[in-house]
Amino acid sequence: MTEKLKWDIFCTVVDNFGDIGVTWRFVKELSLQGKKIRLFLDRTDVLNRFESVIKPDIDRQEFGESVTVIKWSDNTDFGNVGETEAVVEMFACHIPDRYVSQMNDNCLWINVEYLTAEDWIEDCHGLMSLDRGRRKYFFFPGFTEKTGGVNFEHFQITEQYSHSDFTDMLFDCVNRLKKREKKNLLIFSVFTYANNVMADIICRYNFGNSIDPVFIMPEGLLLDYMLSNSSDCLKPIDDKNGNSEIKLFESTSGSTVAVIPMVSQDDYDEILRRCDMNFVRGEDSFIRAQMASKPFIWNIYPQDEQYHLVKLDAFTDKYTSRYPDELKMAYCEFSREFNNEDLTNLQQHFQQIISGLSTIDQHIKEWRNSLIRMGSLTDNIIKFAEKH
């Protein structure tokens, strides 16, 4: 077994924050395990949105003692490629020919694929093919022992989390929003695409007399969509005692919306842990919701010919395998309706999920623990690299 210390990671930003979100967590975990990393990234401005020390207008910059972030373009200077011991191509982003031609013969080349729960990946995980005359291995993240696992940090195991003062101020503000003492505050985080069902839940869903719903929503796609298409749904609230970074709105249904700026990954993880239920999207926030051990609905990234629904069904079937039958059906049906933006049975299925939150609490914790037992994506890639 040979330890590989010098790693080059390539990433292109496709799905807003998801690609670099997953990649950046991977890079930070590699660095904590003693690796020297160069990250070639085409959109450093996107990374800057949640990692403010990375500046969008600098071509080459250091992060900590072992990570160099390099803006990747057609003119990028790749330096001494021959010293690199492992190169990771995130999500088939296609490493340039001039880089590949300089790789040394012993350099390990890994392509990390997108996460999926489909069964066929078990047969493809770890396979090799030739790319421009060199061996490249395909590494599939997944939810079973025959895959590469999912992306999480070691502190997830010890539960020694960290977050900024902003998160505490946010939840102080949210807890003040309780309108009546006899109502139960139900807090949702909302990080989805521009989704009509999500807008309808916020603007028109009837939670009944016993629940006071609050939605924490970052600036971005959904908010822009709602302000463009449902602007009459949101009425600003003047919170004189609040934080100027948090903008409050009341919806026509009586729900409260707390709009926040983009936050760090640590702060986002803390928000997920403190909410009662999370609406997430893409890949990074999808994984984080599972590690938070809270119920969630996944707004999956749309693909041609509705293939994303195949991936959605594969996941929800595994995720709900131990749910009571009626709740499993409601969760799977609502997940499909949410992604199809189908409002037909919204009230019925969402109500079943809300009513069953306490019932599935232990199942959700067991799911998270099963992911931890498989080992993190980073650990599994390092082990794979040491064997090749």
SEVEXSE-877794 format. One record per residue (C-alpha): residue number from 0; residue in one letter; x, y, z. Coordinates in steps of 0.2 Angstrom, whole numbers. Layout:
<sites>
<site num="NUM" residu="a" px="X" py="Y" pz="Z"/>
...
</sites>
This chain:
<sites>
<site num="0" residu="m" px="0" py="0" pz="0"/>
<site num="1" residu="t" px="7" py="17" pz="-5"/>
<site num="2" residu="e" px="2" py="33" pz="3"/>
<site num="3" residu="k" px="-1" py="47" pz="-10"/>
<site num="4" residu="l" px="2" py="65" pz="-4"/>
<site num="5" residu="k" px="1" py="76" pz="-19"/>
<site num="6" residu="w" px="-17" py="78" pz="-26"/>
<site num="7" residu="d" px="-24" py="88" pz="-40"/>
<site num="8" residu="i" px="-43" py="90" pz="-40"/>
<site num="9" residu="f" px="-53" py="97" pz="-55"/>
<site num="10" residu="c" px="-71" py="104" pz="-53"/>
<site num="11" residu="t" px="-82" py="114" pz="-65"/>
<site num="12" residu="v" px="-98" py="123" pz="-58"/>
<site num="13" residu="v" px="-114" py="116" pz="-66"/>
<site num="14" residu="d" px="-128" py="115" pz="-53"/>
<site num="15" residu="n" px="-126" py="132" pz="-44"/>
<site num="16" residu="f" px="-117" py="127" pz="-28"/>
<site num="17" residu="g" px="-119" py="108" pz="-28"/>
<site num="18" residu="d" px="-103" py="103" pz="-38"/>
<site num="19" residu="i" px="-91" py="114" pz="-28"/>
<site num="20" residu="g" px="-101" py="112" pz="-12"/>
<site num="21" residu="v" px="-97" py="93" pz="-13"/>
<site num="22" residu="t" px="-79" py="96" pz="-19"/>
<site num="23" residu="w" px="-74" py="109" pz="-6"/>
<site num="24" residu="r" px="-79" py="97" pz="8"/>
<site num="25" residu="f" px="-69" py="84" pz="0"/>
<site num="26" residu="v" px="-54" py="95" pz="-2"/>
<site num="27" residu="k" px="-55" py="101" pz="16"/>
<site num="28" residu="e" px="-56" py="83" pz="22"/>
<site num="29" residu="l" px="-41" py="78" pz="12"/>
<site num="30" residu="s" px="-31" py="92" pz="19"/>
<site num="31" residu="l" px="-35" py="87" pz="37"/>
<site num="32" residu="q" px="-28" py="70" pz="32"/>
<site num="33" residu="g" px="-11" py="77" pz="27"/>
<site num="34" residu="k" px="-13" py="78" pz="9"/>
<site num="35" residu="k" px="-6" py="93" pz="-2"/>
<site num="36" residu="i" px="-20" py="98" pz="-14"/>
<site num="37" residu="r" px="-22" py="109" pz="-29"/>
<site num="38" residu="l" px="-40" py="113" pz="-33"/>
<site num="39" residu="f" px="-43" py="118" pz="-51"/>
<site num="40" residu="l" px="-60" py="127" pz="-51"/>
<site num="41" residu="d" px="-68" py="137" pz="-66"/>
<site num="42" residu="r" px="-79" py="148" pz="-54"/>
<site num="43" residu="t" px="-70" py="154" pz="-39"/>
<site num="44" residu="d" px="-84" py="167" pz="-37"/>
<site num="45" residu="v" px="-96" py="153" pz="-33"/>
<site num="46" residu="l" px="-85" py="146" pz="-20"/>
<site num="47" residu="n" px="-83" py="164" pz="-13"/>
<site num="48" residu="r" px="-102" py="164" pz="-9"/>
<site num="49" residu="f" px="-100" py="152" pz="6"/>
<site num="50" residu="e" px="-81" py="153" pz="9"/>
<site num="51" residu="s" px="-77" py="171" pz="10"/>
<site num="52" residu="v" px="-58" py="170" pz="12"/>
<site num="53" residu="i" px="-58" py="163" pz="-6"/>
<site num="54" residu="k" px="-57" py="179" pz="-17"/>
<site num="55" residu="p" px="-66" py="178" pz="-34"/>
<site num="56" residu="d" px="-53" py="189" pz="-43"/>
<site num="57" residu="i" px="-37" py="180" pz="-39"/>
<site num="58" residu="d" px="-30" py="167" pz="-50"/>
<site num="59" residu="r" px="-20" py="158" pz="-37"/>
<site num="60" residu="q" px="-23" py="158" pz="-18"/>
<site num="61" residu="e" px="-19" py="148" pz="-3"/>
<site num="62" residu="f" px="-31" py="141" pz="9"/>
<site num="63" residu="g" px="-23" py="135" pz="25"/>
<site num="64" residu="e" px="-6" py="127" pz="24"/>
<site num="65" residu="s" px="-10" py="113" pz="11"/>
<site num="66" residu="v" px="-23" py="119" pz="-1"/>
<site num="67" residu="t" px="-20" py="130" pz="-16"/>
<site num="68" residu="v" px="-35" py="136" pz="-26"/>
<site num="69" residu="i" px="-32" py="139" pz="-44"/>
<site num="70" residu="k" px="-44" py="147" pz="-56"/>
<site num="71" residu="w" px="-46" py="135" pz="-71"/>
<site num="72" residu="s" px="-47" py="142" pz="-88"/>
<site num="73" residu="d" px="-40" py="138" pz="-106"/>
<site num="74" residu="n" px="-24" py="147" pz="-101"/>
<site num="75" residu="t" px="-21" py="140" pz="-84"/>
<site num="76" residu="d" px="-3" py="136" pz="-80"/>
<site num="77" residu="f" px="-4" py="118" pz="-72"/>
<site num="78" residu="g" px="14" py="119" pz="-66"/>
<site num="79" residu="n" px="24" py="103" pz="-63"/>
<site num="80" residu="v" px="10" py="90" pz="-66"/>
<site num="81" residu="g" px="23" py="76" pz="-65"/>
<site num="82" residu="e" px="24" py="78" pz="-46"/>
<site num="83" residu="t" px="6" py="74" pz="-44"/>
<site num="84" residu="e" px="2" py="57" pz="-37"/>
<site num="85" residu="a" px="-17" py="57" pz="-38"/>
<site num="86" residu="v" px="-29" py="67" pz="-49"/>
<site num="87" residu="v" px="-47" py="68" pz="-46"/>
<site num="88" residu="e" px="-60" py="73" pz="-59"/>
<site num="89" residu="m" px="-76" py="78" pz="-50"/>
<site num="90" residu="f" px="-92" py="73" pz="-60"/>
<site num="91" residu="a" px="-84" py="70" pz="-77"/>
<site num="92" residu="c" px="-78" py="88" pz="-79"/>
<site num="93" residu="h" px="-65" py="83" pz="-92"/>
<site num="94" residu="i" px="-47" py="86" pz="-88"/>
<site num="95" residu="p" px="-38" py="95" pz="-103"/>
<site num="96" residu="d" px="-27" py="86" pz="-115"/>
<site num="97" residu="r" px="-12" py="96" pz="-111"/>
<site num="98" residu="y" px="-13" py="91" pz="-92"/>
<site num="99" residu="v" px="-16" py="73" pz="-96"/>
<site num="100" residu="s" px="-1" py="72" pz="-108"/>
<site num="101" residu="q" px="10" py="78" pz="-93"/>
<site num="102" residu="m" px="4" py="66" pz="-80"/>
<site num="103" residu="n" px="17" py="53" pz="-74"/>
<site num="104" residu="d" px="14" py="35" pz="-77"/>
<site num="105" residu="n" px="11" py="31" pz="-59"/>
<site num="106" residu="c" px="-2" py="45" pz="-56"/>
<site num="107" residu="l" px="-19" py="38" pz="-51"/>
<site num="108" residu="w" px="-33" py="45" pz="-60"/>
<site num="109" residu="i" px="-50" py="44" pz="-52"/>
<site num="110" residu="n" px="-67" py="51" pz="-59"/>
<site num="111" residu="v" px="-80" py="54" pz="-45"/>
<site num="112" residu="e" px="-97" py="52" pz="-52"/>
<site num="113" residu="y" px="-113" py="60" pz="-46"/>
<site num="114" residu="l" px="-122" py="52" pz="-31"/>
<site num="115" residu="t" px="-136" py="40" pz="-35"/>
<site num="116" residu="a" px="-145" py="26" pz="-26"/>
<site num="117" residu="e" px="-148" py="15" pz="-41"/>
<site num="118" residu="d" px="-143" py="-3" pz="-40"/>
<site num="119" residu="w" px="-132" py="-4" pz="-56"/>
<site num="120" residu="i" px="-118" py="7" pz="-48"/>
<site num="121" residu="e" px="-113" py="-7" pz="-37"/>
<site num="122" residu="d" px="-107" py="-17" pz="-53"/>
<site num="123" residu="c" px="-98" py="-1" pz="-60"/>
<site num="124" residu="h" px="-90" py="6" pz="-44"/>
<site num="125" residu="g" px="-71" py="5" pz="-45"/>
<site num="126" residu="l" px="-70" py="-1" pz="-63"/>
<site num="127" residu="m" px="-56" py="5" pz="-75"/>
<site num="128" residu="s" px="-57" py="12" pz="-93"/>
<site num="129" residu="l" px="-44" py="19" pz="-104"/>
<site num="130" residu="d" px="-45" py="38" pz="-107"/>
<site num="131" residu="r" px="-32" py="46" pz="-119"/>
<site num="132" residu="g" px="-21" py="30" pz="-117"/>
<site num="133" residu="r" px="-21" py="31" pz="-98"/>
<site num="134" residu="r" px="-30" py="21" pz="-85"/>
<site num="135" residu="k" px="-45" py="30" pz="-76"/>
<site num="136" residu="y" px="-55" py="23" pz="-62"/>
<site num="137" residu="f" px="-74" py="27" pz="-59"/>
<site num="138" residu="f" px="-79" py="30" pz="-41"/>
<site num="139" residu="f" px="-97" py="30" pz="-37"/>
<site num="140" residu="p" px="-104" py="38" pz="-21"/>
<site num="141" residu="g" px="-119" py="28" pz="-15"/>
<site num="142" residu="f" px="-129" py="21" pz="0"/>
<site num="143" residu="t" px="-123" py="3" pz="1"/>
<site num="144" residu="e" px="-107" py="-6" pz="6"/>
<site num="145" residu="k" px="-103" py="-10" pz="-12"/>
<site num="146" residu="t" px="-101" py="9" pz="-16"/>
<site num="147" residu="g" px="-90" py="24" pz="-11"/>
<site num="148" residu="g" px="-102" py="30" pz="2"/>
<site num="149" residu="v" px="-106" py="49" pz="4"/>
<site num="150" residu="n" px="-97" py="64" pz="8"/>
<site num="151" residu="f" px="-96" py="69" pz="27"/>
<site num="152" residu="e" px="-83" py="75" pz="39"/>
<site num="153" residu="h" px="-75" py="66" pz="54"/>
<site num="154" residu="f" px="-83" py="79" pz="66"/>
<site num="155" residu="q" px="-100" py="71" pz="60"/>
<site num="156" residu="i" px="-95" py="56" pz="70"/>
<site num="157" residu="t" px="-90" py="65" pz="86"/>
<site num="158" residu="e" px="-104" py="78" pz="84"/>
<site num="159" residu="q" px="-92" py="92" pz="88"/>
<site num="160" residu="y" px="-100" py="104" pz="77"/>
<site num="161" residu="s" px="-96" py="123" pz="75"/>
<site num="162" residu="h" px="-105" py="138" pz="68"/>
<site num="163" residu="s" px="-105" py="157" pz="69"/>
<site num="164" residu="d" px="-114" py="169" pz="80"/>
<site num="165" residu="f" px="-126" py="173" pz="65"/>
<site num="166" residu="t" px="-134" py="156" pz="67"/>
<site num="167" residu="d" px="-138" py="159" pz="85"/>
<site num="168" residu="m" px="-145" py="176" pz="81"/>
<site num="169" residu="l" px="-156" py="168" pz="67"/>
<site num="170" residu="f" px="-164" py="156" pz="78"/>
<site num="171" residu="d" px="-166" py="169" pz="92"/>
<site num="172" residu="c" px="-176" py="179" pz="79"/>
<site num="173" residu="v" px="-186" py="164" pz="73"/>
<site num="174" residu="n" px="-191" py="159" pz="91"/>
<site num="175" residu="r" px="-198" py="177" pz="93"/>
<site num="176" residu="l" px="-209" py="174" pz="78"/>
<site num="177" residu="k" px="-221" py="163" pz="88"/>
<site num="178" residu="k" px="-238" py="171" pz="87"/>
<site num="179" residu="r" px="-248" py="162" pz="100"/>
<site num="180" residu="e" px="-243" py="153" pz="116"/>
<site num="181" residu="k" px="-254" py="138" pz="112"/>
<site num="182" residu="k" px="-246" py="135" pz="94"/>
<site num="183" residu="n" px="-232" py="124" pz="91"/>
<site num="184" residu="l" px="-218" py="132" pz="81"/>
<site num="185" residu="l" px="-213" py="122" pz="66"/>
<site num="186" residu="i" px="-197" py="127" pz="57"/>
<site num="187" residu="f" px="-192" py="123" pz="40"/>
<site num="188" residu="s" px="-177" py="127" pz="30"/>
<site num="189" residu="v" px="-179" py="130" pz="11"/>
<site num="190" residu="f" px="-165" py="128" pz="-1"/>
<site num="191" residu="t" px="-174" py="122" pz="-17"/>
<site num="192" residu="y" px="-174" py="127" pz="-36"/>
<site num="193" residu="a" px="-188" py="139" pz="-42"/>
<site num="194" residu="n" px="-202" py="127" pz="-37"/>
<site num="195" residu="n" px="-221" py="130" pz="-39"/>
<site num="196" residu="v" px="-225" py="117" pz="-25"/>
<site num="197" residu="m" px="-213" py="125" pz="-13"/>
<site num="198" residu="a" px="-221" py="142" pz="-17"/>
<site num="199" residu="d" px="-238" py="135" pz="-14"/>
<site num="200" residu="i" px="-233" py="128" pz="3"/>
<site num="201" residu="i" px="-227" py="144" pz="9"/>
<site num="202" residu="c" px="-241" py="155" pz="2"/>
<site num="203" residu="r" px="-256" py="144" pz="3"/>
<site num="204" residu="y" px="-254" py="129" pz="13"/>
<site num="205" residu="n" px="-266" py="127" pz="28"/>
<site num="206" residu="f" px="-256" py="121" pz="43"/>
<site num="207" residu="g" px="-271" py="122" pz="55"/>
<site num="208" residu="n" px="-274" py="131" pz="71"/>
<site num="209" residu="s" px="-261" py="122" pz="81"/>
<site num="210" residu="i" px="-245" py="125" pz="71"/>
<site num="211" residu="d" px="-235" py="141" pz="68"/>
<site num="212" residu="p" px="-224" py="138" pz="53"/>
<site num="213" residu="v" px="-208" py="148" pz="49"/>
<site num="214" residu="f" px="-198" py="145" pz="33"/>
<site num="215" residu="i" px="-179" py="150" pz="33"/>
<site num="216" residu="m" px="-175" py="154" pz="15"/>
<site num="217" residu="p" px="-158" py="160" pz="8"/>
<site num="218" residu="e" px="-157" py="173" pz="-6"/>
<site num="219" residu="g" px="-157" py="165" pz="-23"/>
<site num="220" residu="l" px="-167" py="155" pz="-35"/>
<site num="221" residu="l" px="-183" py="152" pz="-25"/>
<site num="222" residu="l" px="-184" py="169" pz="-18"/>
<site num="223" residu="d" px="-182" py="177" pz="-35"/>
<site num="224" residu="y" px="-195" py="166" pz="-42"/>
<site num="225" residu="m" px="-208" py="170" pz="-28"/>
<site num="226" residu="l" px="-205" py="189" pz="-29"/>
<site num="227" residu="s" px="-207" py="188" pz="-48"/>
<site num="228" residu="n" px="-222" py="176" pz="-49"/>
<site num="229" residu="s" px="-230" py="177" pz="-31"/>
<site num="230" residu="s" px="-225" py="195" pz="-25"/>
<site num="231" residu="d" px="-242" py="198" pz="-18"/>
<site num="232" residu="c" px="-240" py="182" pz="-7"/>
<site num="233" residu="l" px="-226" py="190" pz="4"/>
<site num="234" residu="k" px="-228" py="206" pz="15"/>
<site num="235" residu="p" px="-213" py="213" pz="23"/>
<site num="236" residu="i" px="-212" py="213" pz="42"/>
<site num="237" residu="d" px="-203" py="227" pz="51"/>
<site num="238" residu="d" px="-193" py="218" pz="64"/>
<site num="239" residu="k" px="-185" py="233" pz="74"/>
<site num="240" residu="n" px="-176" py="221" pz="86"/>
<site num="241" residu="g" px="-169" py="210" pz="73"/>
<site num="242" residu="n" px="-153" py="208" pz="63"/>
<site num="243" residu="s" px="-152" py="218" pz="47"/>
<site num="244" residu="e" px="-146" py="203" pz="38"/>
<site num="245" residu="i" px="-162" py="194" pz="41"/>
<site num="246" residu="k" px="-177" py="200" pz="31"/>
<site num="247" residu="l" px="-194" py="194" pz="37"/>
<site num="248" residu="f" px="-210" py="192" pz="27"/>
<site num="249" residu="e" px="-228" py="186" pz="31"/>
<site num="250" residu="s" px="-236" py="175" pz="18"/>
<site num="251" residu="t" px="-255" py="176" pz="13"/>
<site num="252" residu="s" px="-257" py="159" pz="22"/>
<site num="253" residu="g" px="-250" py="166" pz="39"/>
<site num="254" residu="s" px="-233" py="158" pz="37"/>
<site num="255" residu="t" px="-218" py="168" pz="41"/>
<site num="256" residu="v" px="-202" py="168" pz="30"/>
<site num="257" residu="a" px="-185" py="173" pz="36"/>
<site num="258" residu="v" px="-174" py="177" pz="21"/>
<site num="259" residu="i" px="-155" py="176" pz="25"/>
<site num="260" residu="p" px="-139" py="178" pz="15"/>
<site num="261" residu="m" px="-129" py="164" pz="9"/>
<site num="262" residu="v" px="-120" py="157" pz="24"/>
<site num="263" residu="s" px="-104" py="146" pz="27"/>
<site num="264" residu="q" px="-106" py="127" pz="25"/>
<site num="265" residu="d" px="-104" py="125" pz="44"/>
<site num="266" residu="d" px="-118" py="137" pz="47"/>
<site num="267" residu="y" px="-129" py="129" pz="34"/>
<site num="268" residu="d" px="-126" py="112" pz="43"/>
<site num="269" residu="e" px="-131" py="120" pz="59"/>
<site num="270" residu="i" px="-147" py="127" pz="52"/>
<site num="271" residu="l" px="-152" py="110" pz="45"/>
<site num="272" residu="r" px="-149" py="102" pz="62"/>
<site num="273" residu="r" px="-160" py="115" pz="71"/>
<site num="274" residu="c" px="-175" py="114" pz="59"/>
<site num="275" residu="d" px="-189" py="102" pz="61"/>
<site num="276" residu="m" px="-189" py="98" pz="42"/>
<site num="277" residu="n" px="-178" py="103" pz="27"/>
<site num="278" residu="f" px="-181" py="106" pz="9"/>
<site num="279" residu="v" px="-165" py="103" pz="0"/>
<site num="280" residu="r" px="-159" py="102" pz="-18"/>
<site num="281" residu="g" px="-145" py="95" pz="-29"/>
<site num="282" residu="e" px="-132" py="85" pz="-21"/>
<site num="283" residu="d" px="-122" py="94" pz="-7"/>
<site num="284" residu="s" px="-137" py="100" pz="3"/>
<site num="285" residu="f" px="-146" py="83" pz="0"/>
<site num="286" residu="i" px="-132" py="74" pz="8"/>
<site num="287" residu="r" px="-131" py="87" pz="22"/>
<site num="288" residu="a" px="-149" py="84" pz="26"/>
<site num="289" residu="q" px="-146" py="66" pz="29"/>
<site num="290" residu="m" px="-132" py="69" pz="40"/>
<site num="291" residu="a" px="-143" py="82" pz="50"/>
<site num="292" residu="s" px="-154" py="67" pz="55"/>
<site num="293" residu="k" px="-170" py="77" pz="51"/>
<site num="294" residu="p" px="-184" py="74" pz="39"/>
<site num="295" residu="f" px="-182" py="82" pz="22"/>
<site num="296" residu="i" px="-189" py="83" pz="4"/>
<site num="297" residu="w" px="-176" py="82" pz="-10"/>
<site num="298" residu="n" px="-178" py="94" pz="-25"/>
<site num="299" residu="i" px="-168" py="84" pz="-37"/>
<site num="300" residu="y" px="-158" py="92" pz="-52"/>
<site num="301" residu="p" px="-169" py="90" pz="-68"/>
<site num="302" residu="q" px="-162" py="79" pz="-81"/>
<site num="303" residu="d" px="-167" py="75" pz="-99"/>
<site num="304" residu="e" px="-181" py="63" pz="-102"/>
<site num="305" residu="q" px="-186" py="64" pz="-84"/>
<site num="306" residu="y" px="-171" py="52" pz="-79"/>
<site num="307" residu="h" px="-170" py="62" pz="-62"/>
<site num="308" residu="l" px="-186" py="54" pz="-57"/>
<site num="309" residu="v" px="-178" py="37" pz="-59"/>
<site num="310" residu="k" px="-164" py="42" pz="-47"/>
<site num="311" residu="l" px="-177" py="50" pz="-35"/>
<site num="312" residu="d" px="-187" py="34" pz="-34"/>
<site num="313" residu="a" px="-172" py="24" pz="-31"/>
<site num="314" residu="f" px="-167" py="35" pz="-16"/>
<site num="315" residu="t" px="-184" py="37" pz="-8"/>
<site num="316" residu="d" px="-187" py="18" pz="-9"/>
<site num="317" residu="k" px="-171" py="14" pz="0"/>
<site num="318" residu="y" px="-173" py="29" pz="12"/>
<site num="319" residu="t" px="-191" py="25" pz="18"/>
<site num="320" residu="s" px="-188" py="6" pz="18"/>
<site num="321" residu="r" px="-192" py="5" pz="37"/>
<site num="322" residu="y" px="-206" py="18" pz="37"/>
<site num="323" residu="p" px="-224" py="12" pz="41"/>
<site num="324" residu="d" px="-232" py="8" pz="24"/>
<site num="325" residu="e" px="-244" py="23" pz="24"/>
<site num="326" residu="l" px="-231" py="35" pz="28"/>
<site num="327" residu="k" px="-219" py="28" pz="16"/>
<site num="328" residu="m" px="-232" py="29" pz="2"/>
<site num="329" residu="a" px="-235" py="48" pz="7"/>
<site num="330" residu="y" px="-217" py="52" pz="7"/>
<site num="331" residu="c" px="-213" py="44" pz="-10"/>
<site num="332" residu="e" px="-229" py="51" pz="-18"/>
<site num="333" residu="f" px="-226" py="69" pz="-11"/>
<site num="334" residu="s" px="-207" py="68" pz="-17"/>
<site num="335" residu="r" px="-213" py="64" pz="-34"/>
<site num="336" residu="e" px="-227" py="77" pz="-34"/>
<site num="337" residu="f" px="-214" py="90" pz="-27"/>
<site num="338" residu="n" px="-202" py="87" pz="-41"/>
<site num="339" residu="n" px="-216" py="86" pz="-55"/>
<site num="340" residu="e" px="-223" py="102" pz="-47"/>
<site num="341" residu="d" px="-240" py="94" pz="-46"/>
<site num="342" residu="l" px="-252" py="102" pz="-33"/>
<site num="343" residu="t" px="-266" py="89" pz="-35"/>
<site num="344" residu="n" px="-263" py="79" pz="-19"/>
<site num="345" residu="l" px="-252" py="91" pz="-10"/>
<site num="346" residu="q" px="-263" py="94" pz="5"/>
<site num="347" residu="q" px="-266" py="76" pz="9"/>
<site num="348" residu="h" px="-248" py="69" pz="7"/>
<site num="349" residu="f" px="-239" py="84" pz="15"/>
<site num="350" residu="q" px="-251" py="83" pz="30"/>
<site num="351" residu="q" px="-248" py="64" pz="32"/>
<site num="352" residu="i" px="-229" py="68" pz="32"/>
<site num="353" residu="i" px="-231" py="82" pz="45"/>
<site num="354" residu="s" px="-242" py="72" pz="56"/>
<site num="355" residu="g" px="-229" py="57" pz="55"/>
<site num="356" residu="l" px="-213" py="67" pz="59"/>
<site num="357" residu="s" px="-211" py="59" pz="77"/>
<site num="358" residu="t" px="-215" py="42" pz="70"/>
<site num="359" residu="i" px="-200" py="42" pz="58"/>
<site num="360" residu="d" px="-188" py="51" pz="69"/>
<site num="361" residu="q" px="-178" py="35" pz="74"/>
<site num="362" residu="h" px="-178" py="28" pz="56"/>
<site num="363" residu="i" px="-170" py="44" pz="51"/>
<site num="364" residu="k" px="-156" py="43" pz="64"/>
<site num="365" residu="e" px="-153" py="24" pz="59"/>
<site num="366" residu="w" px="-151" py="29" pz="41"/>
<site num="367" residu="r" px="-138" py="42" pz="46"/>
<site num="368" residu="n" px="-129" py="30" pz="56"/>
<site num="369" residu="s" px="-129" py="17" pz="42"/>
<site num="370" residu="l" px="-120" py="30" pz="31"/>
<site num="371" residu="i" px="-107" py="33" pz="44"/>
<site num="372" residu="r" px="-103" py="15" pz="46"/>
<site num="373" residu="m" px="-99" py="14" pz="27"/>
<site num="374" residu="g" px="-86" py="27" pz="30"/>
<site num="375" residu="s" px="-85" py="44" pz="22"/>
<site num="376" residu="l" px="-82" py="47" pz="3"/>
<site num="377" residu="t" px="-65" py="55" pz="7"/>
<site num="378" residu="d" px="-59" py="40" pz="18"/>
<site num="379" residu="n" px="-65" py="28" pz="5"/>
<site num="380" residu="i" px="-56" py="37" pz="-9"/>
<site num="381" residu="i" px="-40" py="38" pz="1"/>
<site num="382" residu="k" px="-41" py="19" pz="4"/>
<site num="383" residu="f" px="-44" py="16" pz="-14"/>
<site num="384" residu="a" px="-29" py="26" pz="-19"/>
<site num="385" residu="e" px="-17" py="17" pz="-7"/>
<site num="386" residu="k" px="-22" py="1" pz="-16"/>
<site num="387" residu="h" px="-18" py="7" pz="-33"/>
</sites>
